[in-house]
Amino acid sequence: MSTEELTFNDGDAIFGEMEPSDCAFEVIKGEVELTVAGKKGRVDVAVVKPGARLSEGEALERSSRGAAAKAMGEVTLRVISRTELLKTAKKTNFGPDRTEKAPEKAPEKAMVPVAEPALLIDGQAEQLPLDDEEPAKPKKQKASFFQRLLGGRFKGEKMVVYIAPLITTHLNEPDQIDATAEAHHLMCSLVRQAGLKVKLYAKQVPFDAAEAAIFQATDVESWGRGILKKNSADLMIWGEIPPPATTVYLRFISAVPCEDDRPGTFNTSQALALPLGFGPEFTDLLVAVIFAATMPGTDGKALTRLNLIAKIIDKALPFVRALPPDLTSVERAHIRICFGNALATAGWLHKSSDLDHTAAQIYQEALSELTREEEPASWAMAQKHLGSVLQVLAERSEGADVLEASIDAFNAALKVLTRLDFPLEWASAQNRLGQSLYRLDRRTEDVEMTKHSLSAFQSALQVYSKTNKPDIWADVMNNFAQAAQVLGEQLRNTEVLEKAADACRQALSVRTKGKSPHGWAATQNNLGAALFLLAKQLLMEKKAAEEPLCQAADAFRKALDVYTGLNAENLARITGRNLSRVEGALDKLHGKPAPKLRWENEPAKP
């Protein structure tokens, strides 16, 4: 259990609403005020007292915090790492239990028919009865906002999925397909699924059939998120039926955008191809993709996804391995790209190399069905996704060949993904390419590879900024700093080392100890390393080096405190060694003698 504690004074901000999170907190001393944004300013929603926890589910999903937290008086919080939360989650049944024995039906009780699903008009929220709910019984009280926010022990909530009318304007005769019936069929295929509530939405998506979906993604996502937020829903499914009207291409909009550049991330341009009127054999595949495409907005929904996604993927995998032969090669490729994203998402959630290996295989199978000439955007996205999971696998192993394969995949993707047409995807591929080049350089000590990695990071920073993507921007700045300190040491160049230290300081303006202790400590450690290397080079040049040495020691101490508190023993040991080296250099600079060994203090024997 983590022993890292943070202390705040009266009025101090602990974290902000919608800030990303990779840890939770337990209130040890004092009280914490929680507020959310309202139409007329901040609204007080709760006062959290000692013993309560903050943001458990949000930390598990690394999603945004649901409220802002501020200290009321002097406050002490214990940091709860995501690793500790995962261990707790595995021991607790957070998700809906589908294995319980069904209650026997009383003979005198007539069956209650399921009501015909009603349409939602202009975002009017109307709950639809589901087959797995029993209307005759009073509804159980839902977990309160405070329970969800504070991480109380409760069963997972169902995620609310809206299905918008399917677009048929591509067809020469749009009326030849009953789009409403197809949307209804889609809903009926999902209505019995664990963890989901499904509703039909009546308003048409603002989509121009004459323009490619990739170029309308921003506007469509903005519209969809507005509808979802208004109705406290989680995912919008929409799509189009192109000629010859045999396939529907489903697209997904999550109410909460994915703010980190993780493997398996969905965007509006990616579509799941399913046959019109698809059979039940496709349902597990669809549900797996839904769980992967949704960023849950509450703790309960986050824990539901964590509990169910790997199970549904395991059920769908045999079908995806042997898709029906009547599907076209492009349709099979789209299915496998989306399912690969589901595998990569589950691998990220569960830290599973097995799931990541399978994701890589599925992406490769998709690429075997695609050509760059026929489907350039889909081909490039599959290459980028493949590179991302290979990179994760390389981080868990020593295989340089896996890193080289990830570099090949990113370079292939960048032949299609341009900054002009695909700015975010281009920047993501550049950042990940830089990471793979940097890691390969650490094994080969190739100076040119380090230079290429820095160039890739600088390219990514042309798109990511502290304003539009602050957390990803901070990640890229930290990556740049790591590569720059290596190049600075290789070239013995103080200017490059100073840039590395400055990049760390900029990253720390976003990576705070409160919202991301691991990230904050990692950047402090990188800052210490850059300053230590800078001091060594200055000493070699007979220049003053005491200031960067003192700053390096301070940075290492800050990192060591967090790693020790989080029981990150290996990281604490490495940081402790770094600190000892800096302190030794300071002692030598100040002319202090080396400490005497134990036997040197013992009196000489006669």
C-alpha positions as CSV (number, residue, x, y, z in Angstrom):
1,M,0.0,0.0,0.0
2,S,1.3,3.5,-0.9
3,T,2.6,5.7,1.9
4,E,3.1,8.8,-0.2
5,E,1.2,11.7,1.4
6,L,0.6,15.2,0.1
7,T,-0.2,18.3,2.3
8,F,-2.2,21.3,1.2
9,N,-3.0,24.6,2.9
10,D,-6.4,26.2,3.2
11,G,-7.6,27.2,-0.3
12,D,-5.0,25.3,-2.2
13,A,-6.2,23.6,-5.4
14,I,-5.7,19.8,-5.3
15,F,-6.9,19.1,-8.8
16,G,-9.1,20.7,-11.4
17,E,-12.3,19.5,-13.1
18,M,-11.6,17.6,-16.3
19,E,-7.9,17.2,-15.5
20,P,-6.5,13.8,-16.5
21,S,-5.7,11.5,-13.7
22,D,-3.5,8.5,-13.0
23,C,-4.0,8.2,-9.2
24,A,-6.7,8.5,-6.6
25,F,-6.5,10.0,-3.1
26,E,-7.6,9.1,0.4
27,V,-8.4,11.9,2.8
28,I,-6.2,11.4,5.9
29,K,-6.7,14.8,7.6
30,G,-8.9,17.8,7.0
31,E,-11.7,18.3,4.6
32,V,-11.8,18.7,0.8
33,E,-14.4,20.8,-1.1
34,L,-15.6,19.5,-4.4
35,T,-17.2,21.8,-7.1
36,V,-18.3,21.5,-10.6
37,A,-18.9,24.1,-13.4
38,G,-22.4,25.5,-13.5
39,K,-24.1,28.0,-15.7
40,K,-23.4,30.8,-13.2
41,G,-20.0,29.7,-12.0
42,R,-18.7,27.0,-9.7
43,V,-21.3,24.9,-7.8
44,D,-20.5,23.2,-4.5
45,V,-21.4,19.5,-4.6
46,A,-19.7,17.8,-1.6
47,V,-17.4,18.2,1.3
48,V,-15.2,15.1,1.7
49,K,-14.1,14.1,5.1
50,P,-11.3,11.8,6.4
51,G,-11.5,8.2,5.3
52,A,-13.2,8.9,2.0
53,R,-11.5,8.5,-1.4
54,L,-11.4,10.7,-4.4
55,S,-11.5,9.6,-8.1
56,E,-10.9,5.9,-7.9
57,G,-12.6,5.0,-11.2
58,E,-11.2,8.0,-13.0
59,A,-7.7,6.9,-12.1
60,L,-8.4,3.3,-13.2
61,E,-9.4,4.6,-16.6
62,R,-6.9,7.5,-16.7
63,S,-9.9,9.7,-17.5
64,S,-10.7,13.3,-16.6
65,R,-11.6,14.1,-13.0
66,G,-15.3,14.8,-12.5
67,A,-15.0,17.8,-10.2
68,A,-12.4,20.3,-8.9
69,A,-11.0,19.7,-5.4
70,K,-9.9,22.4,-3.0
71,A,-8.4,22.2,0.5
72,M,-10.6,23.5,3.4
73,G,-8.0,24.2,6.1
74,E,-4.9,22.1,6.3
75,V,-5.4,18.8,4.4
76,T,-3.4,15.6,4.1
77,L,-4.0,13.1,1.3
78,R,-2.6,9.7,0.7
79,V,-1.8,9.0,-2.9
80,I,-3.3,5.7,-4.2
81,S,-1.5,4.5,-7.3
82,R,-3.3,3.0,-10.2
83,T,-1.5,-0.3,-9.6
84,E,-3.0,-0.5,-6.1
85,L,-6.4,0.3,-7.5
86,L,-6.2,-2.4,-10.1
87,K,-5.3,-5.0,-7.4
88,T,-8.4,-3.9,-5.4
89,A,-10.6,-3.9,-8.4
90,K,-9.7,-7.5,-9.3
91,K,-10.6,-8.6,-5.8
92,T,-14.0,-6.9,-5.9
93,N,-17.0,-7.6,-8.3
94,F,-17.5,-4.1,-9.8
95,G,-19.3,-5.3,-12.9
96,P,-22.8,-6.7,-13.4
97,D,-22.9,-10.3,-12.5
98,R,-24.4,-12.4,-15.3
99,T,-23.7,-15.8,-13.7
100,E,-26.2,-15.5,-10.9
101,K,-29.0,-18.0,-11.0
102,A,-32.2,-16.4,-12.4
103,P,-35.0,-16.2,-9.9
104,E,-37.9,-18.6,-10.5
105,K,-40.9,-17.1,-12.0
106,A,-44.0,-17.1,-9.9
107,P,-46.8,-19.1,-11.7
108,E,-49.4,-16.4,-11.1
109,K,-47.3,-13.6,-12.5
110,A,-47.9,-12.8,-16.2
111,M,-45.0,-12.0,-18.5
112,V,-44.4,-8.4,-19.0
113,P,-43.7,-7.5,-22.7
114,V,-40.8,-5.3,-23.5
115,A,-42.1,-1.9,-24.7
116,E,-41.3,-0.9,-28.2
117,P,-38.3,1.5,-28.1
118,A,-39.3,5.1,-28.4
119,L,-37.4,7.7,-30.4
120,L,-35.6,10.5,-28.7
121,I,-36.4,13.9,-30.3
122,D,-33.8,16.6,-30.1
123,G,-32.0,15.0,-27.2
124,Q,-35.0,14.4,-25.0
125,A,-33.8,11.7,-22.6
126,E,-36.2,8.9,-22.1
127,Q,-35.1,5.6,-20.6
128,L,-36.0,2.5,-22.5
129,P,-36.9,-0.8,-20.7
130,L,-34.3,-3.6,-21.3
131,D,-34.9,-7.3,-21.3
132,D,-32.6,-7.8,-18.3
133,E,-34.5,-5.4,-16.2
134,E,-37.7,-6.4,-14.4
135,P,-40.3,-3.6,-14.7
136,A,-42.6,-5.0,-12.0
137,K,-40.0,-4.5,-9.3
138,P,-39.1,-1.0,-7.9
139,K,-35.9,0.2,-9.4
140,K,-32.8,0.1,-7.2
141,Q,-31.5,3.5,-6.2
142,K,-28.7,4.5,-8.5
143,A,-25.3,5.2,-7.0
144,S,-25.2,8.9,-6.2
145,F,-22.9,11.4,-7.7
146,F,-21.0,11.4,-4.5
147,Q,-20.5,7.7,-4.5
148,R,-19.3,7.7,-8.0
149,L,-16.9,10.7,-7.4
150,L,-15.6,9.4,-4.1
151,G,-15.0,5.9,-5.3
152,G,-17.5,4.0,-3.1
153,R,-17.9,0.3,-3.5
154,F,-20.8,-0.3,-5.8
155,K,-21.7,-2.3,-8.9
156,G,-20.7,-0.9,-12.2
157,E,-23.1,1.3,-14.1
158,K,-24.3,0.6,-17.6
159,M,-23.0,2.8,-20.4
160,V,-25.6,4.6,-22.3
161,V,-25.3,4.2,-26.1
162,Y,-27.3,6.4,-28.6
163,I,-27.9,5.1,-32.1
164,A,-28.4,7.9,-34.7
165,P,-30.3,7.4,-38.0
166,L,-28.1,5.8,-40.6
167,I,-27.2,7.9,-43.7
168,T,-28.4,6.6,-47.1
169,T,-27.8,9.8,-49.1
170,H,-24.9,8.1,-50.9
171,L,-27.4,5.8,-52.7
172,N,-28.9,6.7,-56.0
173,E,-32.3,5.8,-54.5
174,P,-32.0,6.5,-50.8
175,D,-35.5,5.2,-50.1
176,Q,-34.5,1.7,-51.2
177,I,-33.2,1.1,-47.7
178,D,-35.3,1.5,-44.6
179,A,-32.6,3.2,-42.5
180,T,-34.9,3.4,-39.4
181,A,-35.4,-0.4,-39.5
182,E,-31.6,-0.9,-39.8
183,A,-31.0,1.3,-36.8
184,H,-33.7,-0.6,-34.9
185,H,-32.0,-3.9,-35.8
186,L,-28.8,-2.5,-34.5
187,M,-30.4,-1.5,-31.2
188,C,-32.1,-4.9,-30.8
189,S,-28.8,-6.7,-31.3
190,L,-27.4,-4.8,-28.3
191,V,-30.3,-4.5,-25.9
192,R,-29.5,-7.7,-24.0
193,Q,-25.8,-7.0,-23.6
194,A,-24.3,-6.7,-20.1
195,G,-23.1,-3.2,-19.3
196,L,-25.1,-1.3,-22.0
197,K,-28.3,0.7,-22.2
198,V,-29.3,1.4,-25.8
199,K,-31.5,4.2,-27.2
200,L,-32.5,5.4,-30.6
201,Y,-31.9,9.0,-31.4
202,A,-34.1,10.7,-34.0
203,K,-32.1,13.6,-35.3
204,Q,-29.9,13.1,-38.4
205,V,-26.1,13.5,-38.1
206,P,-24.9,16.7,-39.9
207,F,-22.9,14.7,-42.5
208,D,-22.3,15.7,-46.1
209,A,-22.2,12.5,-48.3
210,A,-20.2,14.3,-50.9
211,E,-17.3,14.8,-48.6
212,A,-15.1,12.1,-47.0
213,A,-15.8,11.3,-43.4
214,I,-12.2,12.1,-42.3
215,F,-12.6,15.7,-43.3
216,Q,-15.9,16.1,-41.3
217,A,-14.7,14.4,-38.1
218,T,-14.2,17.6,-36.0
219,D,-17.7,19.0,-36.8
220,V,-19.5,15.7,-36.4
221,E,-17.7,14.9,-33.1
222,S,-18.5,18.3,-31.7
223,W,-22.2,17.9,-32.6
224,G,-22.3,14.3,-31.2
225,R,-20.6,15.3,-27.9
226,G,-23.1,18.1,-27.4
227,I,-26.0,15.7,-27.7
228,L,-24.4,13.1,-25.4
229,K,-23.5,15.6,-22.8
230,K,-27.0,17.1,-22.8
231,N,-28.4,13.6,-22.1
232,S,-25.7,12.2,-19.8
233,A,-25.0,9.5,-22.4
234,D,-21.6,7.9,-23.3
235,L,-21.4,6.9,-26.9
236,M,-23.0,7.9,-30.2
237,I,-23.2,5.3,-33.0
238,W,-23.8,6.6,-36.4
239,G,-22.9,5.5,-39.9
240,E,-23.6,5.3,-43.6
241,I,-24.9,2.8,-46.1
242,P,-22.9,3.2,-49.3
243,P,-23.7,1.6,-52.7
244,P,-24.4,-1.3,-53.4
245,A,-26.4,-1.1,-50.1
246,T,-25.1,-4.4,-48.7
247,T,-22.9,-3.0,-45.8
248,V,-23.3,-0.4,-43.1
249,Y,-20.2,1.4,-41.9
250,L,-20.6,2.3,-38.2
251,R,-18.7,5.2,-36.6
252,F,-18.3,6.0,-32.9
253,I,-18.3,9.3,-30.9
254,S,-17.4,9.1,-27.3
255,A,-18.9,11.8,-25.0
256,V,-15.5,12.0,-23.2
257,P,-12.7,12.5,-25.7
258,C,-9.6,10.3,-25.3
259,E,-6.9,12.9,-24.2
260,D,-3.9,10.6,-24.2
261,D,-2.1,9.1,-27.1
262,R,-2.6,5.5,-26.2
263,P,-2.7,2.4,-28.4
264,G,-6.1,1.5,-29.9
265,T,-7.6,5.0,-29.8
266,F,-10.7,5.4,-32.0
267,N,-11.6,8.5,-34.1
268,T,-14.6,9.4,-36.2
269,S,-12.8,8.5,-39.4
270,Q,-12.5,4.8,-38.4
271,A,-15.5,2.6,-39.3
272,L,-16.7,-0.9,-38.5
273,A,-18.1,-2.6,-41.6
274,L,-21.0,-4.9,-40.9
275,P,-23.4,-6.6,-43.4
276,L,-26.9,-5.1,-43.4
277,G,-29.2,-7.1,-41.2
278,F,-26.1,-8.8,-39.7
279,G,-26.6,-12.0,-37.7
280,P,-26.0,-12.7,-34.0
281,E,-22.5,-14.0,-34.8
282,F,-21.4,-10.3,-35.2
283,T,-22.7,-9.1,-31.9
284,D,-19.8,-9.9,-29.6
285,L,-17.5,-8.1,-32.1
286,L,-19.7,-5.0,-32.1
287,V,-19.9,-5.0,-28.2
288,A,-16.1,-5.3,-27.9
289,V,-15.7,-2.3,-30.3
290,I,-18.3,-0.3,-28.3
291,F,-16.5,-0.8,-25.0
292,A,-13.2,0.1,-26.6
293,A,-14.5,3.3,-28.4
294,T,-16.1,4.6,-25.2
295,M,-14.3,6.7,-22.6
296,P,-16.5,6.3,-19.6
297,G,-17.7,9.4,-17.8
298,T,-18.2,8.0,-14.3
299,D,-16.4,5.6,-11.9
300,G,-19.1,3.0,-12.2
301,K,-18.9,2.9,-16.0
302,A,-15.2,2.8,-16.0
303,L,-15.2,-0.2,-13.7
304,T,-17.9,-1.9,-15.9
305,R,-15.7,-1.5,-18.9
306,L,-12.6,-2.8,-17.0
307,N,-14.5,-5.8,-15.9
308,L,-16.2,-6.7,-19.2
309,I,-14.0,-5.8,-22.1
310,A,-11.5,-8.7,-21.9
311,K,-14.4,-11.2,-21.5
312,I,-16.3,-10.0,-24.6
313,I,-13.0,-9.9,-26.6
314,D,-12.3,-13.5,-25.7
315,K,-15.8,-14.5,-27.0
316,A,-15.4,-12.5,-30.3
317,L,-11.8,-13.5,-31.2
318,P,-12.5,-16.9,-32.8
319,F,-15.1,-15.3,-35.1
320,V,-12.7,-12.4,-36.1
321,R,-10.0,-15.0,-36.8
322,A,-12.3,-16.7,-39.4
323,L,-14.6,-14.1,-40.8
324,P,-17.3,-15.1,-43.3
325,P,-15.9,-15.5,-46.8
326,D,-18.7,-13.5,-48.4
327,L,-17.3,-10.3,-46.9
328,T,-15.0,-8.3,-49.2
329,S,-11.4,-7.9,-48.3
330,V,-11.9,-4.2,-47.4
331,E,-14.8,-5.1,-45.1
332,R,-12.7,-7.7,-43.4
333,A,-9.8,-5.2,-43.0
334,H,-12.1,-2.6,-41.4
335,I,-13.5,-5.2,-39.0
336,R,-10.0,-6.3,-38.0
337,I,-8.7,-2.8,-37.5
338,C,-11.6,-2.0,-35.2
339,F,-11.2,-5.3,-33.3
340,G,-7.4,-4.7,-33.1
341,N,-8.2,-1.4,-31.4
342,A,-10.4,-3.2,-28.9
343,L,-7.6,-5.7,-28.2
344,A,-5.1,-2.8,-27.8
345,T,-7.4,-0.9,-25.5
346,A,-7.9,-4.0,-23.3
347,G,-4.1,-4.6,-23.3
348,W,-3.6,-1.0,-22.1
349,L,-6.3,-1.4,-19.4
350,H,-5.0,-4.7,-18.1
351,K,-1.2,-4.3,-18.9
352,S,-1.4,-7.6,-20.9
353,S,1.3,-8.5,-23.3
354,D,-0.8,-11.4,-24.6
355,L,-3.6,-9.0,-25.6
356,D,-1.0,-6.7,-27.3
357,H,0.5,-9.6,-29.2
358,T,-2.9,-10.6,-30.5
359,A,-3.7,-7.0,-31.4
360,A,-0.5,-6.8,-33.5
361,Q,-1.4,-10.1,-35.3
362,I,-4.9,-8.8,-36.0
363,Y,-3.6,-5.5,-37.4
364,Q,-1.2,-7.5,-39.6
365,E,-4.1,-9.6,-40.9
366,A,-6.0,-6.4,-41.7
367,L,-3.0,-5.0,-43.6
368,S,-2.8,-8.2,-45.6
369,E,-6.3,-7.3,-46.9
370,L,-5.6,-3.7,-47.7
371,T,-3.5,-1.8,-50.2
372,R,-2.2,1.7,-49.9
373,E,-3.6,2.6,-53.3
374,E,-7.1,1.2,-52.6
375,E,-7.7,2.5,-49.0
376,P,-4.8,4.9,-48.2
377,A,-6.3,6.4,-45.0
378,S,-7.3,3.0,-43.5
379,W,-4.0,1.4,-44.5
380,A,-2.1,4.3,-42.8
381,M,-4.1,4.1,-39.6
382,A,-3.6,0.3,-39.5
383,Q,0.2,0.9,-39.8
384,K,0.1,3.5,-37.0
385,H,-1.9,1.2,-34.7
386,L,0.4,-1.6,-35.4
387,G,3.4,0.5,-34.6
388,S,1.9,1.6,-31.3
389,V,1.3,-1.9,-30.0
390,L,4.7,-3.1,-31.2
391,Q,6.2,-0.1,-29.3
392,V,4.4,-1.2,-26.1
393,L,5.6,-4.7,-26.6
394,A,9.2,-3.5,-27.1
395,E,9.0,-1.6,-23.8
396,R,8.3,-4.9,-22.0
397,S,11.1,-6.8,-23.8
398,E,14.7,-6.4,-25.0
399,G,14.0,-7.2,-28.6
400,A,15.5,-4.5,-30.9
401,D,13.8,-6.2,-33.8
402,V,10.4,-5.3,-32.4
403,L,11.5,-1.6,-32.1
404,E,12.7,-1.7,-35.6
405,A,9.4,-3.1,-36.8
406,S,7.5,-0.3,-35.0
407,I,9.7,2.3,-36.7
408,D,9.0,0.7,-40.1
409,A,5.2,0.9,-39.3
410,F,5.3,4.5,-38.3
411,N,7.4,5.5,-41.3
412,A,4.9,3.7,-43.5
413,A,1.9,5.5,-41.9
414,L,3.6,8.9,-42.4
415,K,3.8,8.3,-46.1
416,V,0.0,8.9,-46.1
417,L,-0.7,10.8,-42.9
418,T,0.2,14.4,-43.6
419,R,0.2,17.4,-41.3
420,L,-2.3,19.2,-43.6
421,D,-4.9,16.4,-44.0
422,F,-4.4,14.4,-40.7
423,P,-2.8,16.8,-38.2
424,L,-3.5,14.9,-35.0
425,E,-2.7,11.5,-36.5
426,W,0.4,12.9,-38.1
427,A,1.6,14.4,-34.8
428,S,0.8,11.2,-32.9
429,A,2.8,9.1,-35.4
430,Q,5.7,11.6,-35.2
431,N,5.8,11.4,-31.4
432,R,5.7,7.6,-31.3
433,L,8.3,7.4,-34.1
434,G,10.6,9.6,-32.0
435,Q,10.1,7.4,-28.9
436,S,11.0,4.2,-30.9
437,L,14.1,5.9,-32.4
438,Y,15.2,7.1,-29.0
439,R,14.8,3.6,-27.4
440,L,16.7,2.0,-30.3
441,D,19.5,4.5,-30.0
442,R,19.9,3.6,-26.3
443,R,20.7,0.1,-27.5
444,T,22.9,1.0,-30.5
445,E,24.4,4.4,-29.4
446,D,23.7,5.7,-32.9
447,V,24.0,9.5,-32.8
448,E,22.1,10.0,-36.1
449,M,19.2,8.0,-34.7
450,T,19.0,10.4,-31.7
451,K,19.0,13.4,-34.0
452,H,16.1,11.8,-36.0
453,S,14.2,11.2,-32.8
454,L,14.5,14.9,-31.8
455,S,13.4,15.9,-35.3
456,A,10.3,13.7,-34.9
457,F,9.5,15.2,-31.5
458,Q,9.9,18.7,-32.9
459,S,7.5,17.8,-35.7
460,A,4.9,16.6,-33.2
461,L,5.2,19.9,-31.3
462,Q,4.1,21.8,-34.4
463,V,0.6,20.4,-33.8
464,Y,0.5,19.7,-30.0
465,S,0.5,22.8,-27.8
466,K,0.1,23.6,-24.2
467,T,-3.2,25.1,-25.1
468,N,-4.9,22.5,-27.3
469,K,-3.5,19.3,-26.0
470,P,-1.7,20.1,-22.7
471,D,-1.1,16.6,-21.4
472,I,0.2,15.1,-24.7
473,W,2.3,18.3,-25.2
474,A,3.9,17.7,-21.8
475,D,4.6,14.1,-22.7
476,V,6.3,15.1,-26.0
477,M,8.3,17.8,-24.1
478,N,9.5,15.1,-21.7
479,N,10.3,12.8,-24.6
480,F,12.3,15.6,-26.2
481,A,14.2,16.2,-23.0
482,Q,15.2,12.6,-22.7
483,A,16.5,12.5,-26.2
484,A,18.2,15.9,-26.0
485,Q,20.2,14.9,-22.8
486,V,21.4,11.8,-24.6
487,L,22.5,13.7,-27.6
488,G,24.0,16.5,-25.4
489,E,26.1,13.9,-23.6
490,Q,27.2,12.2,-26.9
491,L,28.2,15.5,-28.4
492,R,29.5,17.0,-25.1
493,N,27.4,20.0,-26.0
494,T,26.2,22.3,-23.1
495,E,23.6,24.1,-25.3
496,V,21.8,20.9,-26.1
497,L,21.9,19.9,-22.4
498,E,20.4,23.2,-21.4
499,K,17.6,22.7,-23.9
500,A,16.9,19.3,-22.3
501,A,16.7,20.9,-18.9
502,D,14.4,23.7,-20.2
503,A,12.1,21.1,-21.8
504,C,11.7,19.3,-18.5
505,R,10.8,22.6,-16.7
506,Q,8.2,23.3,-19.4
507,A,6.7,19.8,-19.0
508,L,6.5,20.3,-15.2
509,S,4.2,23.3,-15.8
510,V,1.6,20.8,-16.8
511,R,2.7,17.6,-15.1
512,T,1.9,18.4,-11.5
513,K,2.6,16.3,-8.4
514,G,-1.1,16.3,-7.5
515,K,-2.7,15.0,-10.6
516,S,0.1,12.8,-12.0
517,P,2.7,11.9,-9.3
518,H,4.4,9.2,-11.5
519,G,4.7,11.6,-14.5
520,W,5.9,14.4,-12.3
521,A,8.5,12.3,-10.6
522,A,9.7,10.9,-14.0
523,T,10.2,14.4,-15.3
524,Q,11.9,15.5,-12.1
525,N,14.3,12.6,-12.6
526,N,14.9,13.6,-16.2
527,L,15.6,17.2,-15.1
528,G,18.1,16.0,-12.5
529,A,19.9,13.8,-15.1
530,A,20.0,16.7,-17.7
531,L,21.4,19.1,-15.0
532,F,24.0,16.6,-13.8
533,L,25.2,16.0,-17.3
534,L,25.4,19.7,-17.9
535,A,27.4,20.2,-14.7
536,K,29.9,17.4,-15.7
537,Q,30.4,19.1,-19.1
538,L,30.9,22.5,-17.4
539,L,33.5,21.1,-15.1
540,M,35.3,19.6,-18.0
541,E,35.3,23.1,-19.6
542,K,36.6,24.6,-16.3
543,K,33.4,26.5,-15.7
544,A,31.2,27.0,-12.6
545,A,29.0,23.9,-12.1
546,E,27.7,24.2,-8.5
547,E,24.3,25.7,-9.4
548,P,23.2,23.0,-11.8
549,L,24.5,20.3,-9.4
550,C,22.4,21.8,-6.6
551,Q,19.4,21.9,-8.9
552,A,20.0,18.3,-10.0
553,A,20.1,17.1,-6.3
554,D,16.9,19.0,-5.6
555,A,15.1,17.4,-8.6
556,F,16.4,13.9,-7.7
557,R,15.2,14.3,-4.1
558,K,11.7,15.3,-5.2
559,A,11.5,12.3,-7.5
560,L,12.9,10.0,-4.8
561,D,10.2,11.1,-2.3
562,V,7.4,10.2,-4.7
563,Y,8.8,6.9,-5.8
564,T,9.4,5.9,-2.1
565,G,5.9,6.9,-1.1
566,L,4.4,4.9,-4.0
567,N,6.5,1.8,-3.2
568,A,8.1,2.0,-6.7
569,E,11.2,0.2,-5.4
570,N,13.2,-0.1,-8.7
571,L,12.6,3.5,-9.7
572,A,13.5,4.7,-6.1
573,R,16.7,2.7,-6.2
574,I,17.8,4.2,-9.6
575,T,16.9,7.7,-8.5
576,G,18.7,7.1,-5.2
577,R,21.9,6.1,-7.0
578,N,21.6,9.2,-9.2
579,L,21.2,11.4,-6.1
580,S,24.3,9.8,-4.5
581,R,26.4,10.6,-7.6
582,V,25.3,14.2,-7.5
583,E,26.0,14.5,-3.8
584,G,29.4,13.0,-4.3
585,A,30.2,15.5,-7.0
586,L,29.1,18.3,-4.7
587,D,31.3,17.0,-1.9
588,K,34.2,16.8,-4.3
589,L,33.5,20.3,-5.5
590,H,33.5,21.6,-2.0
591,G,36.7,19.8,-1.1
592,K,35.1,17.5,1.4
593,P,37.1,14.3,2.1
594,A,35.5,11.0,1.2
595,P,33.7,9.5,4.2
596,K,35.8,7.1,6.2
597,L,35.1,3.4,6.0
598,R,33.9,1.7,9.2
599,W,37.3,0.0,10.0
600,E,39.2,3.3,9.6
601,N,37.5,4.6,12.8
602,E,38.5,1.6,14.8
603,P,41.6,2.0,17.1
604,A,44.7,0.2,15.9
605,K,45.4,-3.1,17.7
606,P,48.7,-3.3,19.6
